[in-house]
Amino acid sequence: MNELDFAGKTVCVVGGSSGIGNGIAQGFRAKGADVHVTGTRAAAGDYDKAEGSDLDGLHYQRLDVAAAGAVDAFKPAFQKLDILVLSQGTVLYRRGEFEMDGFRKVMEVNLMSLMACAAKFHDMLATAKGSLIIVSSTAGFHATKGNPSYNASKTGAVGLTRTLGQAWAEDGIRVNGIAPGLVDSKLTKVTTDHPKRLEGALSRIPLHRLGTPGDMAGAALFLASPLASYIVGQTIIVDGGLIL
C-alpha cells in the first residue's frame, strides 16, 4: 500500500493558480488526484508559466475570495471533495497595511476568506471524512515590522487551524496547516529580486536556500495522507530552519 497515492481523490486548492498553491496542486496531481484550482483571473489561459503558474492537467475556475459574496455564490465543478487546501493570500508593501483600507483588504483575503471557504466545503469534507489544509506563514510566529495585517491574518490562520481542528474532528474532518518560510514566488519578489536582500535572507536560513512550492507540496501530501491520520490542529513550519 502506498500512503501517498491519491488516485480517486478529489482535491481543491483555493489560490492554486500560482505560487505555493500551484506547487501543492501539481504535487497532488502527480500522485494521481483529480485536482481543481481557483484563481482571480477569468481563465486558465490568462496565467503565464513564466510567472510560476503551471495549470497543465488541472481544472480551473475563477474565484475572487475578496469579492463580497463570491465564496457563497461559487458553484464548484466537482460533486465530491476529499481534500481542501486554502492557499489564498496577499500582502501590501510601502506601509499600505497601516492604512485601514489596506489592513482590511489583506485581512479579507488572508483570514476572512479562509473561514468562508472552510464553511462552504464543510459538508463535502465531512461526507468524505476528508482533510482541510490551511496555508499560513512563519509570520504567524514572529513580528513583521512593515506588514501588520499580513502578520495578524497569518497569526489568525494558525489559530483558526487549531480551533477548526478541534471543532471539526468529530465530523471526521482533519484540519491542519503549513507555515511556509521564504518561498520563491510572486509574493516574495520584493526580496528575491534584490540581490542584497536575497543574500541577507539566505544567510538567515540554515539550509541556505529559498523554499520552493514543491517543498510545500511535500508537507501537504503528508498532512492529507493516512501517514498523518492522528495529527489534528497542527501547523507544520516548513522554512528550512529560518525561524530557529
C-alpha positions as CSV (number, residue, x, y, z in Angstrom):
1,M,0.0,0.0,0.0
2,N,1.3,3.5,-0.9
3,E,0.0,6.0,1.6
4,L,0.9,8.8,-0.8
5,D,-1.3,7.5,-3.6
6,F,-4.2,9.9,-4.1
7,A,-5.8,8.2,-7.1
8,G,-9.6,8.5,-7.0
9,K,-9.3,11.5,-4.6
10,T,-10.7,15.0,-5.5
11,V,-8.6,17.9,-4.3
12,C,-9.5,21.6,-4.5
13,V,-6.7,24.2,-4.0
14,V,-8.1,27.7,-3.5
15,G,-5.4,30.1,-4.7
16,G,-3.9,27.2,-6.7
17,S,-3.3,29.1,-9.9
18,S,0.3,30.2,-8.9
19,G,3.0,30.1,-6.3
20,I,2.7,27.8,-3.3
21,G,-0.9,26.8,-4.1
22,N,0.1,25.8,-7.6
23,G,3.0,23.7,-6.4
24,I,0.7,21.9,-4.0
25,A,-1.9,21.4,-6.7
26,Q,0.7,19.9,-9.0
27,G,2.0,17.8,-6.2
28,F,-1.4,16.1,-5.7
29,R,-1.9,15.7,-9.5
30,A,1.5,13.9,-9.7
31,K,0.2,11.5,-7.1
32,G,-2.9,10.7,-9.0
33,A,-5.5,13.1,-7.7
34,D,-8.2,14.9,-9.7
35,V,-7.2,18.5,-8.9
36,H,-9.3,21.7,-9.1
37,V,-7.8,25.1,-8.6
38,T,-9.2,28.6,-8.3
39,G,-7.6,32.0,-9.1
40,T,-8.7,35.5,-9.7
41,R,-8.3,35.7,-13.5
42,A,-11.0,34.9,-16.0
43,A,-9.5,31.7,-17.5
44,A,-6.5,29.4,-17.1
45,G,-5.1,30.8,-20.3
46,D,-4.6,34.1,-18.6
47,Y,-1.8,32.7,-16.5
48,D,1.8,32.5,-17.7
49,K,4.2,29.6,-16.9
50,A,7.0,32.2,-16.7
51,E,5.2,33.7,-13.7
52,G,5.2,30.3,-11.9
53,S,1.8,29.2,-13.0
54,D,1.6,25.6,-14.3
55,L,-2.1,24.7,-14.9
56,D,-1.4,21.7,-17.0
57,G,-3.8,18.8,-16.0
58,L,-5.6,21.0,-13.5
59,H,-9.3,22.1,-13.6
60,Y,-9.5,25.9,-13.3
61,Q,-12.3,28.1,-12.0
62,R,-12.4,31.8,-11.3
63,L,-12.9,32.7,-7.6
64,D,-12.0,36.1,-6.2
65,V,-12.3,35.5,-2.5
66,A,-12.0,39.2,-1.8
67,A,-15.3,40.0,-3.6
68,A,-18.3,40.2,-1.4
69,G,-20.5,37.1,-1.6
70,A,-18.2,35.4,-4.1
71,V,-17.4,32.3,-2.0
72,D,-21.1,31.8,-1.1
73,A,-22.1,32.1,-4.8
74,F,-19.3,29.9,-6.1
75,K,-20.5,26.7,-7.9
76,P,-17.8,24.1,-7.8
77,A,-17.2,21.9,-10.8
78,F,-16.9,18.8,-8.6
79,Q,-19.5,16.7,-6.8
80,K,-17.3,15.4,-4.0
81,L,-14.3,16.7,-2.2
82,D,-11.6,14.7,-0.2
83,I,-9.0,17.4,0.3
84,L,-9.4,21.2,0.5
85,V,-6.2,23.4,0.5
86,L,-6.7,27.0,1.3
87,S,-3.7,28.8,-0.1
88,Q,-5.0,32.3,-1.0
89,G,-3.0,35.2,0.2
90,T,-2.0,38.8,-0.5
91,V,0.3,41.4,1.0
92,L,0.7,45.2,0.7
93,Y,4.1,46.9,0.9
94,R,5.2,50.5,1.4
95,R,3.3,50.7,4.6
96,G,-0.1,50.1,2.9
97,E,-1.3,47.9,5.7
98,F,-1.0,50.7,8.2
99,E,-4.0,52.4,6.4
100,M,-7.3,50.8,7.4
101,D,-8.4,50.2,3.8
102,G,-5.2,48.2,3.2
103,F,-5.4,46.5,6.6
104,R,-9.0,45.3,5.8
105,K,-8.1,44.2,2.2
106,V,-5.3,41.9,3.4
107,M,-7.4,40.6,6.3
108,E,-10.3,39.8,4.0
109,V,-8.2,37.6,1.7
110,N,-5.8,36.1,4.3
111,L,-8.2,35.3,7.1
112,M,-11.9,36.1,6.5
113,S,-12.0,34.1,3.3
114,L,-10.4,31.1,5.0
115,M,-13.4,30.7,7.2
116,A,-15.8,31.4,4.3
117,C,-14.2,28.7,2.2
118,A,-13.9,26.2,5.0
119,A,-17.6,26.7,5.9
120,K,-18.6,26.4,2.2
121,F,-17.0,23.0,1.8
122,H,-17.5,21.6,5.3
123,D,-20.3,19.3,4.4
124,M,-18.5,17.8,1.4
125,L,-15.4,17.2,3.5
126,A,-17.5,15.7,6.3
127,T,-19.1,13.3,3.8
128,A,-15.7,12.2,2.5
129,K,-14.1,12.1,6.0
130,G,-11.6,14.4,4.4
131,S,-8.8,16.8,5.1
132,L,-8.5,20.6,5.3
133,I,-5.1,22.2,5.0
134,I,-4.7,25.9,5.7
135,V,-1.5,27.6,4.4
136,S,-0.4,30.4,6.8
137,S,3.2,31.7,7.2
138,T,6.1,31.8,9.6
139,A,4.9,35.4,10.0
140,G,2.4,33.8,12.4
141,F,5.2,33.1,14.8
142,H,7.2,36.4,14.8
143,A,6.8,40.1,14.1
144,T,6.9,41.5,10.5
145,K,7.6,45.2,11.1
146,G,6.1,46.6,7.8
147,N,3.1,44.4,7.5
148,P,0.7,44.4,10.4
149,S,-2.3,43.0,8.6
150,Y,-0.3,40.2,6.9
151,N,1.1,39.3,10.3
152,A,-2.2,39.5,12.1
153,S,-4.0,37.5,9.4
154,K,-1.4,34.7,9.3
155,T,-1.3,34.5,13.1
156,G,-5.1,34.3,12.9
157,A,-4.8,31.5,10.4
158,V,-2.7,29.4,12.8
159,G,-5.4,29.9,15.5
160,L,-8.2,29.1,13.1
161,T,-6.4,25.9,12.2
162,R,-6.2,24.9,15.8
163,T,-9.8,25.7,16.5
164,L,-11.3,24.1,13.4
165,G,-9.1,21.1,14.1
166,Q,-10.8,20.7,17.5
167,A,-14.3,21.6,16.3
168,W,-14.5,19.5,13.2
169,A,-12.6,16.4,14.3
170,E,-16.0,15.0,15.4
171,D,-17.3,15.5,11.9
172,G,-14.4,13.3,10.6
173,I,-12.5,16.2,9.1
174,R,-8.8,16.5,9.9
175,V,-7.7,20.2,9.9
176,N,-4.0,21.0,9.8
177,G,-1.8,23.7,8.4
178,I,1.5,24.6,6.8
179,A,3.5,27.7,7.6
180,P,5.9,28.4,4.8
181,G,9.1,30.4,5.3
182,L,10.7,32.3,2.4
183,V,9.4,30.7,-0.7
184,D,10.4,31.8,-4.2
185,S,7.1,33.1,-5.6
186,K,5.3,36.3,-6.7
187,L,4.7,37.4,-3.2
188,T,8.4,37.3,-2.2
189,K,9.8,39.2,-5.2
190,V,10.3,42.2,-3.0
191,T,13.2,40.1,-1.5
192,T,14.2,37.7,-4.3
193,D,14.5,40.4,-7.0
194,H,17.1,42.4,-4.9
195,P,20.5,40.6,-4.6
196,K,21.4,42.3,-1.3
197,R,18.1,41.5,0.3
198,L,18.3,38.0,-1.0
199,E,21.8,37.4,0.3
200,G,20.7,38.6,3.7
201,A,17.7,36.4,3.7
202,L,19.7,33.3,2.6
203,S,22.2,34.0,5.4
204,R,19.5,33.5,8.0
205,I,18.2,30.2,6.6
206,P,20.2,27.2,7.9
207,L,19.7,25.3,4.6
208,H,21.0,28.3,2.7
209,R,18.3,28.2,0.0
210,L,14.8,29.5,-0.6
211,G,11.9,27.2,-0.3
212,T,10.1,26.0,-3.4
213,P,6.4,25.4,-3.9
214,G,7.4,21.7,-4.3
215,D,8.7,21.8,-0.7
216,M,5.3,22.9,0.5
217,A,3.6,20.2,-1.6
218,G,5.6,17.6,0.3
219,A,4.2,18.8,3.6
220,A,0.6,19.0,2.2
221,L,0.8,15.5,0.8
222,F,1.9,14.2,4.2
223,L,-0.8,16.0,6.1
224,A,-3.6,14.8,3.7
225,S,-2.3,11.2,3.8
226,P,-3.0,8.3,6.2
227,L,0.5,8.8,7.5
228,A,-0.9,11.9,9.3
229,S,-4.1,10.2,10.5
230,Y,-3.5,11.2,14.2
231,I,-2.4,14.7,13.5
232,V,-5.1,17.4,14.2
233,G,-5.0,21.2,14.5
234,Q,-1.2,21.4,13.9
235,T,0.6,23.9,11.7
236,I,3.9,22.5,10.4
237,I,6.6,25.1,9.9
238,V,8.3,24.5,6.5
239,D,11.1,27.1,6.4
240,G,14.5,25.5,6.1
241,G,15.1,26.4,9.7
242,L,14.6,30.2,9.2
243,I,12.9,31.0,12.5
244,L,15.0,28.8,14.7
